[in-house]
Amino acid sequence: MGMLQAGIIPVTPFQQNCTVFFDPETQEGVVVDPGGDVPLILQAIEKSGLTIKEIWLTHGHLDHAGGASELKQALGVQVVGPHQDDLPLLQRIETQAATYGISGLRNVLPDRWLKDGDKVSFGAHEFEVYHAPGHAPGHVIYFNRAQNFAHLGDVLFNGSIGRTDLPGGNHQQLLDSIRDKVLPLGDDVGFICGHGPGSRIGDERRNNPFLQEIRAGGTSGAGKSGVTTDRKV
């Protein structure tokens, strides 16, 4: 199995971290959360020579899912995730975008919903799926156990946590998701988040001021994260 790598393409005025997970040996990959600026995403994919197998969504907010429909049409691949509880958000992307004065984003209906305990993969790279609501009702996170790396979307950030003042948000539910789904992945797990720089779960458990309400500690991982990330593909 080749090494998993990740490229980040900040998209939309919200500078959301559209992520391309890929295997440099097979040149296959997936796009996570193409929130918009699809021509920019396509340009990066073409320049890198990657073959994209699927589009994965963490949740239904416009800056994460708004470009999925256009990218699906351009690449001829399926949209996978999030959990079906985010269907109302996915059906209101165009309305959300109009509220912020953003054009070109579209509603999207995934080809496959995900639920807690599912697995998704491309090539030899398998990711476990965990339903982690709170920021959005249908939010899911993706964990690659083999290389000790996760994509947490807008659940946990470097030094912060996801907003819960948006429709469907719930602060206690978010804290429960972090305590029950994120922290148990292990302190050594590196992660990409939806905005800003990534981090390690242990660093956030120890230092993130928003986790003071959580009394359950993280567990030690199997080893340090082996994923290389870059701000571009």
N, C-alpha and C positions, 0 to 999 in steps of 0.2 A: 504494500500500500504506500502510495506517495504521500508526501507531506502536504497537509492542508494549509492553504494560505488564504488571506483575506485582503481584498482591496476595498477602500472606502471612497465613495463619490458623494460629497455633500450636495444635497438637492433641495430645491424650494427655498423661499425666503426664510424658512425655519432652519436651514442648514442641517437637514436630517441626514443621518449617515446611511445612505443606500450602500449596501454591502454586497460584494461579490465574493463568495467562497469558491475557491477553485483548486484544482490539482495541477501543478505545473508540468507534471509528467504526461498526463493524459490530455491536458488542455480543456478539460470539462469543468463546468461550474454551475452554480445557481445564483440568482439575484434575490437578495432579501430586502424587502421594503423599498421598491422603486416608487418613491412618493411623487415624483414629477421630474421635470427636465429630462424627459426621455431621450431627446437627441443627444444630450451629453452622455447619458448612460450607454446608448448604442455606439457612440463614437469611442468610448473607452473599451467596450467589448470588442469592437472591430480592430482597434489598435493592438489589443492584447492577443488577438487570434483565438479567443476562447469560444467554445461551443456551450451555450447555455442550455441546460436540461429542463429546468423548472424555475418558477418564481415562487418564493415563499414569503408570506406575510406574517408579521407579529401581531398586528391589530389593524383596526379599520379607520384610524384617523387619516385625514386627507394627506398629511405630509409623509405618511408611510405607505399608503395604498393608492394614492391618486393617479399614479402613472402606470399601475399594473395592467389596466385594460389595454392601453396603447402599446405597452411593451409586449404583452401577450400577442397582440395582433402582429407586431413587427417580427417577433421571433418564432411564432407558431408553437409556443409551449403552454403548459398548463399553469394555472395559479393555484397554489396549495396553501391552506390556512387562511385566516386564523380559525379560532373556535367559532361555531355558528352563532354564539351569543352576540357577536359583532355584526351580524347581518344588518341591523338598523343603521349602524354607522356607515357601512359600505354602500348602503342605498342612499345615503345623504352626502356623499363626497362632493358632488357638484354644488349642493346647497351650502356646505361648509366652505367650499372654495369661494363662492360668491360673497360670503360674509367677510372674507379676508381680502377680497379684490384680486383673487388669483384665477387666471384663466387656464384652460387646457387640461384640467383634471377631470377624470370621469368616474362615475360609479362603476363598481366591479362586482361580479358574482363569482366566487371561487369555483374551480372545478372539483375541489375536494376540501371538505372541512376537516379540521384536526380536533382531537380531544386528548385529554390527559393520558399519557402512557403510549401514545402513538409513536411511530418512528418514521423518519423521512431520510432519504439518502440520495446521493449521486455518486456513481462509480462505487468505489470501496468505502466511501465516507458516510457513516451513519450518524444521525442526530436523534437524540431522544427529545420528545415533545412534552412540555409541561404546561398545563393551563394555569395561568397566573393572573387572575383578574384583580381589579382595583383601579388601575389607570384607565382601563377599558374592560368591559364585561367579558369580551372574548379574547383577551390578550394571551398569547402563548410565547414561550421561550424555547430556544433550541440549544441542546447540549451535545457536544461531541466528546464522548467519554474517552475515546482512544487517544485524543490529543489534548484532553483537559481544557476545553475551550467552549464558551457559550456566547450566544447572541441573546441579550436580555431585553431588546427593544427599549421601551420606556418604563420598565419596572424599576430598575436601579441604575443610577448614574455614578460617575466619579464625583463623590462629594454631595450627592443629592439623591432624590427619589422622584418618581413620576408624579405629575399633577393629578389631583383627584377632584378638581373643581369643574371639570368638563362633564358633559352628559354621560351618565353611566359610571362615573368615578365614585370610589368609596375608599376613604382613607384607611379605615380599619382592615378592609379587605386587602388593600395593597400591602399593608404591614404583614398580614397573615401570609400572603403569597411570598413575600421576601423571606419570612421566617421558615415557612414550610416547604417552599419549592427552590428558592435560590441559595440560601445559606447552606443547606445540606449538601449541595454539590461539592463543596470543599473549599478551604481557604486558598489553595494553590491554583484554583481555576481562574484563568484570565477571561475577560469578556469584552465584547463590543456592545455599546449601548446606542440608543437612537440619536443621541446628540452629544457632542463633545468627545473628549478622549476616553478611552476605555480604562480598565483598572483590573485588579484582582479582587475576588470576593473577600479574602481575608483582610485586605487593606480597608475595604469598605465596612466590614463587620467591626473592625477596631476603631476606625477613624471617622466614619460618616456620621455627622451629627444627627441626621434624621433617623438613625437606627437605634438611638438611645432607648426608645420605647420597647425594643425587642430584647428580651432577656435570654433567648436561646442562642447559644454560640454556634459558629460554623464548625464543621468537622474537617479534619485534614484530608487533603486530596491524595491521589495516588502518585502525583509528581507534578512538576512545574508544567505550565502550559507550553505546548510546542508549536503554536500557531504564530506565523509571522504576519503582521498587519502593516498596511501602508495606507497613506491618504489617497492613493490612486491605484488603479488596477495595473 
